[in-house]
Amino acid sequence: MRDRADALIEHVTSGDTHRAVDAVWRMESARIIAGLVRMVGDVGLAEELAQDALLAALEQWPASGTPGNPGAWLMAVAKRRAIDHLRRDQRLDVRHEQLAHELAVRPDTAEADLDAALDDDVGDDVLRLMFVSCHPALSHDARVALTLRLLGGLRTEEIARAFLVAEPTVAQRVVRAKRTLADLKVPFEVPAGPDRAVRLSSVLEVIYLVFNEGYTATAGDDWIRHDLCHEALRLGRLLARLAPDEAEVHGLVALMELQASRSAARTGPEGQPIALHEQNRGRWDLLLVRRGFTALLRARQAGGPLGPYVLQAAIAACHARARSAEETDWEQIAALYALLAQVLPTPVVQLNRAVALAMAHGPEAGLELADTLLAEPALKGYHRLPSVRGDLLARLGRHEEARREFERAAALTLNLPERTILLDRAATCAAAAVPEVGGTLAEAATAFLGRAELDPATVRSYGQTLGRLRRELGDDLPLRGVHAARVTEICASAWGDAAAATWNRHRGAIRSFSAWAGAHGLLSGDLAAGLIRRSEPRGRTRPIDPPRLAALWQRPGLGLRERALWLMLHESAAPVGSVLALNVEDLDLAGRRGKTAAGSRWISWRSGTAELLPGLVAGRRRGPLFLSDRRPGPGRRPAPADLCPETGRRRLSYERAEYLFKQATGHTLSQLRNR
Amino acid sequence: MRFLMTTKANGAAAPDEAVYAEMAKLVEEMTQAGVLLATGGLDPVGVHVTATDGTMTVTDGPFAEAKEAIVSFALIEARSQEEAIELSRRFWKVVGSGEGNIQQVFGPED
């Protein structure tokens, strides 16, 4: 539902008169509506009547010109409408009739008189209207919407834009709020007695809510969001004029003035928030600071116990008095927070107190208090707790814990610029958490080997590699000046002829060092880039384990030659070449041995081989014991000693034998040697 | 939005006491409402300065055009220029006759 006046004002987009009517409406509507509520006793009806008057102004002023006292003109028209309404009303009671009569006979055409009448008691009416529109029976959202509408003269559409909600939502809130007030027959009065304090705190709360909504708006937001600050200040000052004896009202005004004085300094060019201690105090608005001090003075003059707004304003005043962040009187602020925590014992106040304590008495004091808040359910999703703890931990040099806290805070905040700042701080802590490592080769090597997680054997092994590099390159060479090509040269000359395993061990040490240095920003390239891993003849020194061997002997379909060769290698533990070089004529089958080709040594075997050999010899009297499957081609005639005179086949070559064994088992023949 | 309202000398007769009293009341009311941030009267006889490349020259008053001299100012906080105009209407209703200007003062958000 849209109000007629809303639609009309929006419809009229040009013309000085219309804009003037709009301005007058904003300035006068609170007084007019308040006066009408007193007459007709219903907020909704009063607003309707006031809008009738506004419509009349929009119709008449363009032709007649803006009247000398536009507010009084609007009030006069609205009152006439009110009288008409009361007379039309079917349910007229005597009181209404009297009222209508009284109003009718009053010479309301004289603008000056009306104006005086308006000034006389309208102040009280506006105050009553404030208490009604901030009635605790209404939801917070409804109180805010109704207050901005009735007392701020804001249109539904403007309220919706300011609070980033849909227009129908706001319209509905206002309608429902008016109905609730009518249903509850909320009296149009300034509450008295014990009720007064509760009702007043609701009014203050609504105003401060409006202020904070505007204060937290970011640079890119609609201007109307920022305007909420001014609106809240306006309402606060109005309230202070209407209720000058209430210290808390002046306290709230002082608090808002002082906070608003920093608005130009509290965001950077990119909209990022600037913390209080980093703000350029030259950009604080001294006019507002002075107004804040004046309001705080009025609050103290009003007397009474120190309430939450007065105390918060006093804290803000401490900041405002300090010409620089260093001159801030943190002891005074911590003392004020202690008082505030008594009247407003919320976790957020305690958190702020922790910050003040840390500034006044050191980070330990602050952290001690902040740590007690970790279990607070109210602070569970609140980014400031980890953010404050991160700050205090960082100041205590506990960088790793600080980093985690800043990262947690960054994940919780919804404000993008703030998240960036928190992540920056986390990164700073992460860098600080790593011990400072110098940039020379010697310093880096020492830090690398000094890590607690290395076992002594690794330290010794890595130390050998790095020691060689340091001797060749010099300890003072900056690590960034070490090039992979030079490292390759050094390694090649030092360990180029060493076993593959040795080479690979040094290579591994350099790779590990290089990766570590890269991770700590000491190096950008890979020092081991030119070092190629060498394939180690795996298992030459490692025999095949017994269960696998047992399985091998049981393997079905294995050829007689293979079985005999493999068993002989295993049982004799003789070198592969010697076994393959055996000749039939050199065998001593009964003695289970054979003479090597050189004739100087015997190869001995056991029963397994002995069982197989007669089958393998197969009646041959001379020539190679182990023969290849095929005869050699005509172009490749082997030496006569490698040729079997009876079959014409050549001796089984090492390569072929190795190939067959590798195919069958994945191992090398030398691994068969039983040692 | 802030606006600077200025009034010119204009050769008008000095205001009487009744006008002063009413003006004081208006100033007080507007200050309390937070609308009037600062106000003051100005001596029409001042000094004139000109600067060329950073070098300043001071010339004694009075100004060539006496009626152009600004004799009072008011810094006000308003939601729109129209509202500023409406506020100045109250001022001129008290003063009666004269002339002046209303100019927006740019703040950080403008």
Interface residues (C-beta under 8 A of the other chain):
Chain A: D16 R19 A20 D22 A23 V24 R26 M27 T66 G68 N69 P70 W223 H226 D227 H230 L233 R234 R237 L238 A240 R241 S263 A264 R283 L287 R291
Chain B: Q32 A33 G34 L37 A38 L75 E77 R79 S80 E82 E83 I85 E86 R89 K93 G107 P108 E109
